[in-house]
Amino acid sequence: MTDVQPLKGRVALVTGAASGLGRATGIALAEAGAHVVLADVDDAGNDRTRAMISGASGSADAVHLDVTDDESRRSVVADLFGRHGDAFDVLVNVAGIDRPGYITDIDLTDYRMVQAVNCEGPVFLTSEFLKRVQHLPESRTADVVHIVSLSAITSGSGAIAYNGSKAGFRNATACIQRELREKAVRMPDGTERPFPCRVQSVIPAAMDTPMMAQWGIPAHLMMPPSAVAAMVRVLLLLHPACFVPEMQIVPRLEPNFPR
């Protein structure tokens, strides 16, 4: 791990940490000094990510989290605040799945699962987190980063479930950002104190992750997940007076961009 650790003292929950971008994000935040709580339904993959971080002298725990299950979301968030208190002030919603299906053969169960993992789950996990951090003192700013997808603003054959879920998640994120702006507290002198948490989003195009293997995209047309993870780390280190509503990051050889 690097000697420069700007996130030291902060505890970050990263979902989807068993592989792909979730794993890369966990590693990036641990390298920056955070204690990372790796969350996934894939316990074996989660443990491998933890071993990678520990092997590089980083700090990490692994927890089982099903983002589609309300009790799982509530219990994990409550346990982390119970163990770490206000040091637990970072949530990165990475977990996502894809179940291709065309309109003439799309499976209802698959469709509902994609919506639950990619939109409903992270929205309600963010809700649980914000309920806790809303009481942080004025000097503190907690962080939530949502990993959306370029698919939220594009269309593609066979991608009804995925693109639709990411479009919903993108819009939900904008609604959350609007609500937090409205929760600013007006002070007696007329100034405002912002809500003690900011919600930012990253909209990446194709990354070289296990989820993308089913689409057969050549690796040289995709980004390494570490590139997107590095942008997550940048967002967490922004001055607390500002935030990035959404950031697009695209491979330089993306064949259909701008779209």
PyMOL commands that set and color helices and strands:
alter all, ss='L'
color gray80, all
select helices_A, chain A and resi 20-31+43-55+70-87+108-133+150-153+160-182+210-215+219-221+225-236
alter helices_A, ss='H'
color red, helices_A
select strands_A, chain A and resi 11-15+35-40+59-64+88-93+142-147+185-186+192-193+197-204+247-249
alter strands_A, ss='S'
color yellow, strands_A
deselect
rebuild
show_as cartoon
